[in-house]
Amino acid sequence: MQDFEFIFMLTLWNDILQVFHRTSKGLQEEGLDLKTCSNLYHSLSGHLVEMRNQFEKFEGEARKIFPNGEYKETRRRIRKKQVNDGNAEELDLNPRDKFRIETFHVIIDTLNAQMQRRGDVYHEVLQKFSFLADLNKSCSEYEKDIQLLLESYPEDFNENFFGEFNHFHKYVRIKYEFSETKVTHSDLYEMIIRDKVNCVFPNIEVAFRIFHSLMITNCSAERSFSQLKRLKNPQRTKIRPDKLNSLALMCIEADILRQINFDDVISSLL
């Protein structure tokens, strides 16, 4: 904890985790739509790109906490020279540059790559539905967008989608009196429900429902083995896998197990 690198990492992760925490809370809002989610991911990626050029800033903050700290000297590893290495001299980095290149940049680049990957996935899904609220495209562009949506959800729509879509946009223009006001997917869906015209635009109504039911946040399951310790203890080291699986299932589904009448189960086996 007395190393300068440790203080540097404290200042760096304090900045990163604050931004990530606020973004994470924003992504859990109930009324959040897919477009806002995509924009949040890409804005977070842009913030990381700017942070990559702020090494001196975090170094200065670390200096305020630990004024006399210095980067730790690392022992240089002498690599055996290969035949095809040429005559170029091996690059010898000072401790500061080594930490900046091999630690600071690696952290930022890894985080940025993950944010870009997730943001691109949401953006790709968003592109399939963005035309629904865009009133300024040409007919040929609408045809391509509708065809892409039909290929993605072949069982949810029928071939009358394009004619129904043209009718829907004419209805929207009349409804909003040809104003230049931008409308969102939520506005259009609420208009369909409020005006009770979902029977007139069934495909459009289904498309909006799919769009609004798409998941915004994602997470990974946490694997826990605490229950397994209760089942397979030192006294049960020779328990067979099939019996262990059955006991684990009974433990996981304990709520259902308590509702079962064991007398009936025993009677059925006799």
C-alpha positions in Angstrom: 0.0 0.0 0.0 3.0 2.3 0.3 3.9 1.9 -3.4 3.3 4.9 -5.7 1.6 2.5 -8.2 -0.9 1.6 -5.6 -1.9 5.2 -4.9 -2.1 5.8 -8.7 -4.5 2.9 -9.1 -6.6 4.2 -6.3 -7.1 7.5 -8.0 -7.7 5.8 -11.4 -10.3 3.3 -10.2 -12.0 5.9 -8.1 -12.7 7.9 -11.3 -13.6 4.9 -13.4 -15.9 3.2 -10.9 -17.8 6.4 -10.1 -18.7 6.8 -13.8 -19.5 3.1 -14.2 -21.7 3.1 -11.1 -23.8 6.1 -12.3 -24.2 4.5 -15.7 -25.1 1.2 -14.1 -27.8 2.9 -12.0 -29.1 4.7 -15.1 -29.4 1.5 -17.1 -31.6 0.1 -14.4 -34.3 2.8 -14.7 -37.7 1.4 -15.4 -38.6 3.7 -18.3 -35.3 3.4 -20.1 -35.5 2.6 -23.8 -33.0 0.8 -26.1 -31.8 4.0 -27.8 -30.8 5.7 -24.5 -29.1 2.5 -23.5 -27.0 2.4 -26.7 -26.1 6.1 -26.3 -25.0 5.5 -22.7 -22.7 2.7 -23.7 -21.1 4.7 -26.5 -20.7 7.8 -24.4 -19.0 5.7 -21.7 -16.7 4.4 -24.4 -15.9 7.9 -25.5 -15.2 8.9 -21.9 -12.6 6.0 -21.6 -10.9 7.2 -24.9 -10.4 10.6 -23.4 -9.2 9.1 -20.1 -6.5 7.3 -22.0 -4.8 10.6 -22.6 -5.0 11.8 -19.0 -2.2 9.8 -17.5 -0.6 13.0 -16.2 -3.8 14.0 -14.5 -4.0 10.8 -12.4 -0.3 10.9 -11.8 -0.7 14.5 -10.4 -3.6 13.4 -8.1 -1.5 10.5 -6.8 1.4 12.9 -6.2 -0.9 15.0 -3.9 -1.6 12.0 -1.8 2.0 10.5 -1.9 4.3 13.5 -2.7 7.6 11.5 -2.3 6.5 8.4 -4.1 8.4 7.0 -7.1 7.7 4.3 -9.5 9.2 1.0 -8.6 12.3 -0.1 -10.4 11.8 -3.5 -12.1 14.7 -5.8 -12.9 15.3 -5.9 -16.6 15.0 -9.3 -18.1 17.7 -10.0 -20.7 16.1 -11.8 -23.6 18.2 -14.2 -25.6 18.8 -12.7 -29.0 17.3 -14.7 -31.9 18.9 -15.1 -35.4 16.2 -13.1 -37.1 16.1 -10.2 -34.6 18.2 -7.9 -36.8 20.5 -5.2 -35.5 17.9 -3.0 -33.8 18.5 -2.3 -30.1 16.1 -3.6 -27.6 13.8 -0.9 -26.2 14.5 -0.1 -22.6 11.6 1.7 -20.9 11.9 3.6 -17.6 9.6 2.6 -14.8 7.1 5.4 -15.5 6.7 4.6 -19.2 6.6 0.9 -18.4 3.7 1.4 -15.9 1.9 3.7 -18.3 2.1 1.3 -21.3 1.8 -2.1 -19.6 -0.7 -1.2 -16.9 -2.6 2.1 -17.4 -3.2 1.7 -21.2 -4.0 -2.0 -20.9 -6.7 -1.3 -18.3 -8.3 1.5 -20.3 -8.1 -0.4 -23.6 -9.7 -3.5 -22.1 -12.6 -1.6 -20.6 -13.1 0.4 -23.8 -13.1 -2.8 -25.9 -15.8 -4.3 -23.6 -17.9 -1.1 -23.8 -17.6 -1.0 -27.6 -18.6 -4.6 -27.9 -21.7 -4.2 -25.8 -22.6 -0.9 -27.3 -22.3 -2.3 -30.8 -24.7 -5.1 -30.0 -27.3 -2.7 -28.7 -26.8 -0.4 -31.6 -27.2 -3.3 -34.1 -30.6 -4.2 -32.5 -31.6 -0.6 -32.4 -31.0 -0.2 -36.1 -33.6 -2.8 -36.9 -36.3 -0.7 -35.2 -35.1 2.9 -35.6 -37.0 3.4 -38.9 -40.3 3.1 -37.1 -39.9 6.6 -35.6 -38.1 8.1 -38.6 -40.4 10.1 -40.8 -37.8 11.5 -43.2 -36.5 8.4 -45.1 -37.2 7.5 -48.7 -39.4 4.5 -49.8 -36.4 2.5 -50.9 -34.8 3.0 -47.5 -37.9 1.9 -45.7 -38.1 -1.2 -47.9 -34.6 -2.2 -46.9 -35.3 -1.6 -43.2 -38.6 -3.5 -43.2 -37.0 -6.4 -45.0 -34.2 -6.6 -42.4 -36.9 -6.6 -39.6 -38.9 -9.3 -41.4 -35.8 -11.5 -41.7 -35.0 -11.1 -38.0 -38.6 -11.9 -36.8 -40.1 -14.0 -39.6 -42.8 -15.5 -37.4 -44.1 -12.2 -36.0 -45.0 -10.2 -39.1 -46.7 -10.8 -42.4 -46.0 -9.6 -46.0 -48.4 -6.6 -45.7 -46.0 -4.8 -43.4 -44.8 -2.3 -46.1 -48.3 -1.1 -47.1 -49.4 -1.0 -43.5 -46.2 1.0 -42.6 -46.9 3.6 -45.3 -50.5 4.0 -44.0 -49.1 4.4 -40.5 -46.7 7.2 -41.3 -49.4 9.1 -43.2 -51.6 8.7 -40.1 -48.7 10.0 -37.9 -48.1 13.1 -40.1 -51.8 14.0 -40.0 -51.9 13.4 -36.3 -49.0 15.7 -35.6 -50.2 18.2 -38.3 -47.0 17.8 -40.4 -45.0 19.4 -37.6 -41.2 18.9 -37.4 -41.4 17.7 -33.9 -39.4 14.5 -33.4 -41.4 11.6 -32.0 -40.1 8.6 -30.1 -41.0 5.0 -30.2 -42.8 5.4 -26.9 -44.9 8.3 -28.2 -46.0 6.4 -31.3 -46.9 3.3 -29.3 -48.9 5.3 -26.8 -50.7 7.0 -29.7 -51.7 3.6 -31.2 -53.1 2.4 -27.8 -54.7 5.7 -27.0 -56.4 6.0 -30.4 -57.3 2.3 -30.4 -56.0 1.8 -33.9 -54.0 -1.4 -33.1 -56.4 -3.4 -35.2 -55.6 -1.1 -38.2 -51.8 -1.4 -37.7 -51.3 -4.9 -36.2 -47.8 -5.4 -37.5 -46.7 -1.9 -36.3 -48.2 -2.5 -32.9 -46.3 -5.9 -32.6 -43.0 -4.2 -33.7 -43.4 -1.6 -31.0 -44.2 -4.2 -28.4 -41.1 -6.2 -29.4 -38.9 -3.1 -29.2 -40.2 -2.1 -25.8 -39.8 -5.6 -24.4 -36.2 -6.0 -25.4 -33.8 -6.3 -22.4 -31.8 -3.2 -21.6 -29.3 -4.5 -19.0 -27.3 -7.7 -19.0 -25.6 -9.7 -16.3 -23.7 -12.9 -15.7 -24.9 -15.6 -13.3 -23.0 -16.0 -10.1 -21.9 -19.5 -9.5 -22.0 -20.5 -5.9 -21.0 -23.8 -4.3 -22.0 -23.1 -0.8 -24.9 -25.6 -0.9 -22.7 -28.3 -2.3 -20.5 -28.1 0.9 -23.6 -29.1 2.9 -24.3 -32.1 0.7 -20.9 -33.5 0.0 -19.1 -33.4 3.4 -16.2 -35.6 4.5 -18.7 -38.3 5.6 -20.1 -38.5 2.1 -16.9 -38.7 0.1 -18.0 -41.8 -1.7 -21.4 -40.5 -2.8 -22.3 -41.4 -6.4 -22.8 -38.6 -8.9 -26.4 -39.4 -9.7 -27.4 -39.3 -6.0 -25.4 -36.1 -5.5 -27.3 -34.5 -8.4 -30.6 -35.6 -6.9 -29.7 -34.2 -3.5 -28.5 -30.9 -5.1 -31.8 -30.6 -7.0 -33.8 -31.2 -3.8 -31.8 -28.6 -2.0 -32.3 -26.0 -4.9 -36.0 -26.7 -5.2 -36.6 -26.8 -1.5 -39.8 -24.7 -1.7 -41.4 -27.2 -4.1 -40.1 -30.1 -2.0 -41.8 -28.9 1.1 -45.2 -29.0 -0.7 -44.9 -32.6 -1.7 -46.8 -35.3 0.3 -44.2 -38.0 0.9 -46.8 -40.6 1.9 -48.3 -40.5 -1.6 -44.8 -40.8 -3.1 -44.0 -43.8 -0.9 -47.3 -45.4 -1.7 -46.8 -45.1 -5.4 -43.5 -46.9 -5.2 -44.8 -49.8 -3.2 
